[in-house]
Structures are given as C-alpha cells and as structure tokens.
C-alpha cells in the first residue's frame, strides 16, 4: 500500500529539522512539492535543499504539484476555502496515482508544523475518506513559527496560569478578543494589528523566523505598528514573499 509522510520541516533553518524528520526524509521515494506561483518559488527550492542536505542516498525524486491561488477576499469564506481545498485534493490524487507506486513512500513537506493552520491533514483525510485511493499516512511534528517567535523574542507565550489564543488575522479584524490576554496571530495578509484599537496592547512580531532574512520588532502596538508595516512591505517587495507571525498581549499592570 502507498504510504504518505507529512513531515514538519521547521521555519526555514536546516538546523531546526528534527532528528525524527531526518529519519523520515530518508524513507521517502517521492517528494510532492507544492508550487504556488513564481513569487513563492523560493519556498519550493528550500524544501528541495533540505532534502539534498539530509538524505543519505539519491534514490528519490521530486514531483511538482500545482496549488491554485485562493480568492483573497471572498464573500463566503468557508465556501471559497472548501472549493479551494477540493481543487488541491484533485491535484494531489492525480499526483499520488500517477507518480507513487503501490509500495512506495511519498512525502509532503509542511512548513513549520502540520498542526498549525495548515490544511494538508484535512485534505489527506478527505482523500482517504473517498476510498478511491488506498494509502496510509503518518505525521512527523516540526518546530513551528509559534515556538520560534517566542524563542527569538526570549519570552514565554503565556502569563502564569493564563491561556494563549491562536487565531488568524481575519478573525482579529473583529477586534482584540475581550476575554483574551495573549493572542498569537497567524495568516495575517491584511495586517489586522493596524486596524484594531492599540490601547493597552504590546506586540512581538517576527518574519522569516529562523532564516538569514529574519526580522524582529516588538513594543507597544501604538508605537511600533507603523514600523512593522514599513518593514513588512519593504521585505515583501525585496523577497517577493513574506511569512510573518506575531503575539499581541495586554500590557501588564
């Protein structure tokens, strides 16, 4: 039976690829590399570079899988995401069926960790549920951008005995959650932090965490918001892409 490994590969620094992930990489025959357009080619190349660095043999190959662009500001968010996932699912089914032998091991290399706002596992579950393609799959955890953000800023994510909320920029647009103290925000293409009331909030922001291009800014939100917006825009223009994440929390009194 075909086997698919979903391997978390960290945030771009090869030193953060775990020993378990390295062992998993060496089991793989076919790596399915998602391609999301010219602007994100660097991410595909980084995946390939990690393989070449850690795999001790050359009996593997790369297969490109096109990932369609998702509508940026849909009227019906859930319906749009469902349609987008269905397109990706079809592309993966075609790739698995044509490129992965019955007894071979394939892999999907997930940025950071598969558990945090990544749809790979949902898509594989959907494929498996259809019953049209038999395979088993296994998940290997990776160092996430959430962990890296805290490490780079040298902070714990939570205060003593207090919870941490992990959410998206789309939801933060509705305002800082009333009952929350510490909020980690991912997938914020609209820079929601600049649209909410900054009073009483501090931010710990990071981009390209763990990479040579790493950027870090922190401070009271009302004082550093404009600085983050400027740094983010300049970096995106220079590199053609950006991955960033931040922690917002109430200023301790």
Secondary structure, 3 states (H helix, E strand, C coil): CEEEEEEECECCCHHHCCHHHHHHHCCCCEEEEEECCHHHHHHHHHHHHHHHHHCCCCCCEEEEEECCCCCCCCCCHHHHHHHHHHHHHHHHHHHHHHHCCCCCEEEEEECECCCCCCCHHHHHHHHHHHCCCCEEEEEECCCCHHHHHHHHHCCCCCCCCCCEEEEEHHHHCCCCCCCCCEEEEECCCCCHHHCCCCCCEEEEEEECCCCCCCEEEEEEHHHHHHHHHHHHHHHHHHHCCCCEEEEEEECCC
